[in-house]
Amino acid sequence: MEKVFFEIYGVDTAHGFLHEQRYWLTPEPIPIPVLGKGLNDIFNFYLEQIRQSFERYRKYYIDRMKLR
């Protein structure tokens, strides 16, 4: 059986600005204020957030998709 993957959370600059997307809420990008920090510091912060919160984000996404 083939595995199917879904994007449930992301942080990038694909829309021309630094943002996060919480797909269990909306596909719309949510701007992230830089506030004088370097992109490397911001990247590391969000990478750690994903490591710590992935299972919670996954649950939010699965629960939300059950409503559709």
C-alpha positions in Angstrom: 0.0 0.0 0.0 1.3 3.4 -1.0 1.8 6.0 1.8 0.0 9.3 1.3 1.5 12.5 2.8 -0.3 15.7 3.6 1.3 19.0 4.4 0.0 20.0 7.8 2.3 22.9 8.8 5.0 24.9 7.1 7.3 27.9 7.5 8.9 29.4 4.4 9.2 32.5 2.1 7.4 31.1 -0.9 4.9 33.9 -1.0 7.6 36.6 -1.0 7.6 37.0 2.8 8.4 34.9 5.8 5.2 33.2 7.0 3.8 30.0 8.5 0.8 28.0 7.3 -1.3 26.0 9.7 -3.2 23.8 7.3 -5.6 22.6 10.0 -6.9 26.2 10.2 -6.5 27.7 6.7 -4.1 27.4 3.8 -3.6 31.2 4.0 -0.1 32.3 5.0 0.3 33.9 8.4 3.1 36.6 8.4 6.0 36.1 10.9 7.5 39.3 12.1 11.3 39.3 11.8 11.9 41.9 14.5 15.6 42.4 13.8 16.4 38.7 14.0 18.3 36.8 11.4 16.6 34.2 9.3 18.8 31.5 10.6 17.7 32.3 14.2 14.0 32.3 13.1 14.5 29.1 11.1 16.0 27.3 14.1 13.2 28.6 16.4 10.5 27.2 14.1 12.4 24.0 13.5 12.4 23.4 17.2 8.7 24.3 17.4 8.0 21.6 14.8 10.1 19.0 16.6 8.3 19.7 19.9 4.7 20.1 18.5 4.5 17.8 15.4 2.2 15.2 17.1 -0.1 18.0 18.3 -0.2 19.6 14.9 -0.9 16.2 13.3 -3.8 15.7 15.7 -5.3 19.1 14.9 -5.1 18.3 11.2 -6.7 14.9 11.5 -9.4 16.2 13.8 -10.2 19.0 11.4 -10.3 16.8 8.4 -12.9 14.6 10.1 -15.2 17.6 10.2 -15.2 17.8 6.4 
